[in-house]
Amino acid sequence: MPDPSFLNNVPDPLLAGKELPTFRFALEKSQGKVDGGSYGKEATVEQLPISKGIAGVSMRLEPGVMRELHWHATAAEWAFVIDGRVRTTVIDPGGDAETNDFDPGDVWYFPRGHGHMLQCLGDRPCHFILIFDNGYFSEFGTFSITDWLGHVPRPLLAKNFGLPEAAFDGIPAGEVYFARGPVPPEPPAPPLQGWKPPPLTHKYRLLARPPHRAFKGGREWRVDGTHFPISRTMTGVVLDLDPGALRELHWHPTADEWQYVIGGDVSVTLFGSHGRYRTERLGAGDVGYIPQGYGHSIENVGGEPARVLVGLNTGVYAAVDVSQWIAGNPADVLATNFGRAAELFGRFPKGDVFIADGGGSPGSRGPGG
């Protein structure tokens, strides 16, 4: 192994060692914050030190339970619904407010600092994944309305709202976090101010749309700010990989990648230059993290289809695939680079593979490139 002194200019000392650190965390096996059958479990730099650019939370809410009104001072929130139904409200600095109901496969995005709440809708629990564009963000350090108002002196509250002090008797003295009440009405009741929708919606129906690309070995759904304009700092991808299929070797030049395995078993590789290479196996409920610019791949190594949720901390998707890179060079360049006969490279793919099937061959290509 070469002397790691060549890495002295790398800003993250964690990635400058002789060996790459672990990039896997068993999120669903962690304790988190539990209240009855509702919970929030997080993966930040505290639990997974490599994940400095993105944090994530798995949250389950029982019927009638609400993740109370709150905001995030240091991160935007991108979410994907796995199971059940969710209602959200959100307000922006202009006073525009939106209420939305979400089904499995739907996505929301709340910019940094926008006040919002999350509520289980209907008579079944809901489960969703939250992804934040800051790995140092903690779900348990949010700014909650009960925590704030519960510590404001009564005379100040009365003056703020133009109400008698007695109006605030009995409000919580501290953070509620998970609030419990009846199953919310359908359709939703109007806000106190009346309907005043924002210019850009916070909702996107990702899996209700056809895949962005389809292959013999799998499918890819993708949404970034191009199609979901409010999502200026986050991109979301859902990868379905058939048994043996491979999301090929690639890297993201402008973003870190956060992975949550919804189902199946995958092998994720990480390449960090100068011979440093690490492989981790992720199962359902596990999280993986790839730093910006680091080479990696995702392979279904189980006997069943695998589904992986991928979050990127950029509003515009960008990736370079190795097959695409090779196809973009003449055979003589490749022959010189690898010290092999030019004829060999005539057998290589003439374009982007993206997903290779279990036999290692690319499938049909969908729109978008």
C-alpha positions as CSV (number, residue, x, y, z in Angstrom):
1,M,0.0,0.0,0.0
2,P,1.5,3.4,-0.9
3,D,2.3,6.0,1.7
4,P,-0.9,7.9,2.4
5,S,0.9,11.2,2.6
6,F,-0.3,11.8,-1.0
7,L,-3.7,12.4,0.5
8,N,-2.7,15.2,2.8
9,N,-4.7,17.7,0.7
10,V,-7.9,15.7,1.1
11,P,-10.2,17.8,3.4
12,D,-11.7,14.9,5.2
13,P,-9.1,13.0,7.3
14,L,-11.5,10.1,7.6
15,L,-11.0,9.3,3.9
16,A,-7.2,9.9,4.0
17,G,-6.1,6.7,5.7
18,K,-4.6,3.6,4.3
19,E,-8.0,1.8,4.4
20,L,-11.4,3.1,3.5
21,P,-13.8,3.4,6.5
22,T,-17.1,1.5,6.7
23,F,-19.9,3.0,4.8
24,R,-22.7,0.8,6.1
25,F,-25.1,1.3,9.0
26,A,-27.9,-1.0,10.2
27,L,-30.5,1.8,10.5
28,E,-33.6,-0.3,11.2
29,K,-31.8,-2.2,13.9
30,S,-30.8,0.9,15.8
31,Q,-32.8,2.1,18.8
32,G,-33.7,5.7,17.9
33,K,-36.7,7.5,19.5
34,V,-39.6,5.2,20.3
35,D,-43.1,6.2,21.5
36,G,-45.4,3.3,21.6
37,G,-45.6,1.9,18.0
38,S,-44.2,5.1,16.5
39,Y,-40.5,5.8,16.1
40,G,-37.7,7.8,14.5
41,K,-34.3,6.3,13.8
42,E,-31.5,8.3,12.3
43,A,-28.2,7.9,10.5
44,T,-25.9,11.0,10.9
45,V,-22.2,11.4,11.2
46,E,-22.6,10.3,14.8
47,Q,-23.8,6.8,13.8
48,L,-22.0,6.7,10.4
49,P,-18.9,9.0,10.5
50,I,-18.3,8.9,6.7
51,S,-21.8,10.4,5.9
52,K,-20.9,14.1,6.4
53,G,-22.9,15.3,3.4
54,I,-26.3,13.6,4.0
55,A,-28.3,12.3,7.0
56,G,-31.3,10.1,7.0
57,V,-34.2,9.0,9.2
58,S,-36.6,6.1,9.1
59,M,-39.9,7.1,10.7
60,R,-43.1,5.1,11.5
61,L,-46.3,6.8,12.7
62,E,-49.3,5.0,14.1
63,P,-52.9,6.1,13.1
64,G,-53.6,9.5,14.7
65,V,-50.0,10.3,15.4
66,M,-48.3,13.4,14.2
67,R,-44.7,14.5,14.0
68,E,-45.5,17.9,15.4
69,L,-45.1,21.3,13.8
70,H,-41.3,22.0,13.5
71,W,-38.6,23.3,11.2
72,H,-35.0,22.5,10.4
73,A,-32.5,25.3,10.7
74,T,-29.6,23.5,8.9
75,A,-31.1,21.1,6.4
76,A,-33.7,20.6,3.7
77,E,-35.9,17.5,3.9
78,W,-36.6,15.1,1.1
79,A,-38.9,12.1,1.8
80,F,-40.1,8.9,0.2
81,V,-43.2,7.0,1.5
82,I,-42.7,3.3,1.8
83,D,-46.0,2.2,3.4
84,G,-49.3,3.7,4.5
85,R,-50.5,7.2,3.9
86,V,-49.1,10.5,5.1
87,R,-50.5,14.0,5.4
88,T,-48.2,17.1,5.5
89,T,-48.6,20.8,6.0
90,V,-45.9,23.2,5.1
91,I,-45.6,27.0,5.2
92,D,-42.9,29.2,3.5
93,P,-41.5,32.6,4.4
94,G,-44.1,34.3,2.2
95,G,-47.0,32.8,4.2
96,D,-48.0,30.4,1.5
97,A,-49.1,27.1,2.9
98,E,-49.8,23.7,1.3
99,T,-51.5,20.5,2.7
100,N,-50.8,17.3,0.8
101,D,-51.7,13.6,1.2
102,F,-49.1,11.0,0.1
103,D,-49.3,7.4,-0.9
104,P,-46.5,4.8,-1.2
105,G,-44.0,5.8,-3.8
106,D,-44.7,9.6,-3.4
107,V,-42.1,12.2,-2.5
108,W,-42.0,15.5,-0.7
109,Y,-39.4,18.2,-0.4
110,F,-39.3,21.0,2.2
111,P,-36.6,23.7,1.8
112,R,-34.5,24.5,4.8
113,G,-36.3,26.5,7.4
114,H,-39.9,25.9,6.1
115,G,-42.3,25.0,8.9
116,H,-44.1,21.6,8.5
117,M,-45.7,18.7,10.1
118,L,-46.1,15.0,9.2
119,Q,-49.2,13.0,10.1
120,C,-50.4,9.4,9.7
121,L,-53.5,9.4,7.5
122,G,-56.1,6.6,7.7
123,D,-56.4,3.6,10.0
124,R,-53.0,1.9,9.1
125,P,-49.5,2.9,10.3
126,C,-47.3,4.7,7.8
127,H,-43.5,4.3,7.2
128,F,-41.3,6.8,5.3
129,I,-37.7,7.7,4.8
130,L,-36.4,11.2,5.4
131,I,-33.2,12.4,3.7
132,F,-31.4,15.6,4.7
133,D,-28.8,17.5,2.7
134,N,-26.5,17.8,5.8
135,G,-24.9,14.9,7.4
136,Y,-24.5,16.8,10.7
137,F,-28.2,17.3,11.0
138,S,-30.0,15.4,13.7
139,E,-33.7,14.7,13.7
140,F,-33.7,15.0,17.4
141,G,-32.4,18.6,17.3
142,T,-35.2,20.1,15.3
143,F,-37.0,23.3,16.3
144,S,-40.4,22.2,17.5
145,I,-43.4,24.5,18.2
146,T,-44.2,23.1,21.6
147,D,-40.6,23.3,22.8
148,W,-40.6,26.9,21.8
149,L,-44.0,28.1,23.0
150,G,-43.7,26.0,26.2
151,H,-40.7,28.1,27.2
152,V,-42.0,31.5,26.3
153,P,-43.4,33.6,29.3
154,R,-47.2,33.8,29.3
155,P,-47.3,37.6,29.1
156,L,-45.2,37.5,26.0
157,L,-47.4,34.8,24.4
158,A,-50.5,36.9,25.3
159,K,-49.0,40.0,23.7
160,N,-47.9,38.0,20.6
161,F,-51.3,36.6,19.8
162,G,-53.6,39.3,21.3
163,L,-55.2,36.8,23.7
164,P,-55.5,36.6,27.5
165,E,-52.8,34.7,29.3
166,A,-55.4,32.2,30.4
167,A,-55.7,31.1,26.8
168,F,-52.3,29.4,27.1
169,D,-53.1,27.4,30.3
170,G,-52.4,23.7,29.7
171,I,-50.2,24.0,26.6
172,P,-47.3,21.6,26.8
173,A,-44.4,22.7,28.9
174,G,-41.8,21.0,26.6
175,E,-41.4,19.3,23.3
176,V,-44.1,16.8,22.4
177,Y,-42.4,15.5,19.3
178,F,-45.0,12.8,18.6
179,A,-48.5,14.3,19.1
180,R,-51.5,12.0,19.4
181,G,-55.1,12.7,18.3
182,P,-58.0,11.3,16.3
183,V,-57.5,10.1,12.7
184,P,-57.4,13.3,10.6
185,P,-60.4,14.2,8.5
186,E,-60.6,13.5,4.7
187,P,-60.5,15.8,2.8
188,P,-58.3,18.0,4.9
189,A,-59.8,21.1,6.6
190,P,-58.7,24.5,5.3
191,P,-56.0,26.4,7.2
192,L,-57.1,29.1,9.6
193,Q,-56.0,31.7,7.0
194,G,-57.9,29.9,4.2
195,W,-56.2,28.3,1.2
196,K,-53.1,30.1,0.0
197,P,-51.1,27.6,-2.0
198,P,-47.4,28.3,-2.9
199,P,-46.2,28.8,-6.4
200,L,-44.3,25.5,-6.4
201,T,-45.8,22.3,-5.0
202,H,-43.9,20.2,-2.4
203,K,-45.3,16.9,-3.7
204,Y,-44.1,14.6,-6.5
205,R,-45.6,11.2,-7.4
206,L,-42.5,9.3,-8.3
207,L,-43.6,5.7,-8.6
208,A,-46.9,6.6,-10.1
209,R,-44.9,7.5,-13.2
210,P,-43.2,5.1,-15.6
211,P,-39.6,4.4,-14.9
212,H,-37.1,6.9,-16.1
213,R,-35.1,4.0,-17.7
214,A,-35.8,0.3,-18.0
215,F,-33.4,-2.6,-18.7
216,K,-33.3,-6.4,-18.8
217,G,-31.9,-6.4,-15.3
218,G,-33.9,-3.7,-13.6
219,R,-35.6,-0.3,-13.6
220,E,-34.7,3.2,-12.5
221,W,-37.1,6.0,-11.3
222,R,-35.4,9.4,-10.9
223,V,-36.5,12.9,-9.8
224,D,-34.4,16.0,-9.5
225,G,-35.1,19.7,-9.7
226,T,-35.6,19.4,-13.5
227,H,-39.0,17.8,-12.9
228,F,-39.7,18.8,-9.3
229,P,-38.6,22.4,-9.3
230,I,-38.8,23.0,-5.6
231,S,-36.3,20.3,-4.9
232,R,-33.3,22.5,-5.5
233,T,-30.8,20.6,-3.3
234,M,-31.9,17.0,-3.5
235,T,-32.3,14.3,-6.1
236,G,-34.1,11.0,-5.5
237,V,-33.7,7.6,-7.3
238,V,-35.4,4.3,-6.8
239,L,-33.5,1.3,-8.3
240,D,-35.1,-2.0,-8.8
241,L,-32.5,-4.7,-9.5
242,D,-33.4,-8.3,-10.5
243,P,-31.4,-11.1,-9.0
244,G,-27.8,-10.9,-10.2
245,A,-28.3,-7.4,-11.8
246,L,-25.7,-4.7,-11.4
247,R,-25.9,-0.9,-11.2
248,E,-22.6,-0.5,-13.0
249,L,-19.4,1.1,-11.8
250,H,-19.9,4.8,-11.8
251,W,-19.4,8.0,-9.8
252,H,-21.2,11.3,-9.1
253,P,-19.1,14.3,-9.8
254,T,-21.3,16.8,-7.9
255,A,-23.0,14.9,-5.1
256,D,-22.7,12.4,-2.2
257,E,-24.9,9.4,-2.4
258,W,-27.1,8.0,0.5
259,Q,-28.6,4.5,0.1
260,Y,-31.5,2.8,1.9
261,V,-32.3,-0.8,1.1
262,I,-36.0,-1.2,1.0
263,G,-35.9,-4.9,0.1
264,G,-33.4,-7.5,-0.9
265,D,-29.7,-8.0,-0.4
266,V,-27.1,-6.0,-2.3
267,S,-23.3,-5.8,-2.4
268,V,-22.0,-2.2,-2.6
269,T,-18.4,-1.5,-3.7
270,L,-16.5,1.7,-2.9
271,F,-13.2,2.8,-4.7
272,G,-11.1,5.5,-3.2
273,S,-8.0,5.7,-5.3
274,H,-4.5,4.3,-4.8
275,G,-5.7,0.8,-4.4
276,R,-8.2,1.5,-1.7
277,Y,-11.3,-0.6,-2.2
278,R,-14.1,-1.8,0.1
279,T,-17.1,-4.0,-0.3
280,E,-20.1,-4.0,2.1
281,R,-23.2,-6.2,2.0
282,L,-26.5,-4.3,2.8
283,G,-29.8,-5.9,3.6
284,A,-33.3,-4.5,4.1
285,G,-33.2,-1.5,6.4
286,D,-29.5,-0.9,6.0
287,V,-27.9,2.4,4.9
288,G,-24.9,2.9,2.7
289,Y,-23.0,6.1,1.9
290,I,-20.7,7.1,-1.0
291,P,-18.7,10.3,-0.8
292,Q,-18.8,12.7,-3.8
293,G,-16.6,11.6,-6.7
294,Y,-15.9,8.1,-5.3
295,G,-16.4,5.1,-7.6
296,H,-19.0,2.6,-6.6
297,S,-21.5,-0.1,-7.8
298,I,-24.6,-1.8,-6.4
299,E,-25.2,-5.5,-7.2
300,N,-28.2,-7.7,-6.2
301,V,-26.6,-10.7,-4.6
302,G,-29.8,-12.2,-3.3
303,G,-32.3,-14.6,-4.8
304,E,-35.1,-12.0,-4.8
305,P,-35.6,-8.6,-6.5
306,A,-33.9,-5.8,-4.6
307,R,-35.2,-2.2,-4.3
308,V,-32.8,0.6,-3.2
309,L,-33.7,4.2,-2.4
310,V,-30.9,6.6,-3.3
311,G,-30.7,10.2,-2.2
312,L,-28.1,12.7,-3.7
313,N,-27.4,16.1,-2.2
314,T,-27.8,18.0,-5.5
315,G,-30.7,19.4,-7.4
316,V,-29.4,18.3,-10.7
317,Y,-28.6,14.6,-11.3
318,A,-25.1,13.9,-12.7
319,A,-23.2,10.6,-13.0
320,V,-20.4,9.1,-15.1
321,D,-20.7,5.4,-15.9
322,V,-17.5,3.4,-16.7
323,S,-19.1,1.8,-19.7
324,Q,-20.0,5.3,-21.0
325,W,-16.5,6.5,-20.3
326,I,-14.9,3.7,-22.3
327,A,-17.4,4.0,-25.1
328,G,-16.4,7.7,-25.4
329,N,-12.8,6.9,-26.3
330,P,-11.2,5.5,-29.5
331,A,-10.0,1.9,-29.6
332,D,-6.3,3.1,-30.0
333,V,-6.5,5.2,-26.8
334,L,-8.0,2.2,-24.9
335,A,-5.3,-0.1,-26.3
336,T,-2.5,2.1,-25.2
337,N,-4.1,2.7,-21.8
338,F,-4.6,-1.0,-21.0
339,G,-1.8,-2.5,-23.0
340,R,-4.1,-4.7,-24.9
341,A,-4.9,-5.2,-28.6
342,A,-7.3,-2.7,-30.0
343,E,-9.5,-5.5,-31.3
344,L,-10.5,-6.4,-27.8
345,F,-12.3,-3.1,-27.3
346,G,-14.5,-3.7,-30.4
347,R,-16.4,-6.2,-28.2
348,F,-17.1,-3.6,-25.5
349,P,-20.5,-1.8,-25.3
350,K,-20.9,1.1,-27.6
351,G,-22.9,3.1,-25.1
352,D,-24.0,3.4,-21.5
353,V,-24.8,0.1,-19.8
354,F,-26.2,1.6,-16.5
355,I,-27.8,-1.7,-15.4
356,A,-26.3,-5.0,-16.4
357,D,-28.5,-8.1,-16.0
358,G,-27.5,-11.3,-14.2
359,G,-25.6,-12.5,-17.3
360,G,-23.7,-9.2,-17.5
361,S,-25.3,-7.9,-20.6
362,P,-27.0,-4.5,-20.9
363,G,-30.8,-4.4,-21.5
364,S,-33.0,-2.1,-23.4
365,R,-32.6,1.6,-22.8
366,G,-35.3,4.0,-21.8
367,P,-35.6,7.7,-22.2
368,G,-33.3,10.2,-20.6
369,G,-29.8,8.8,-20.9
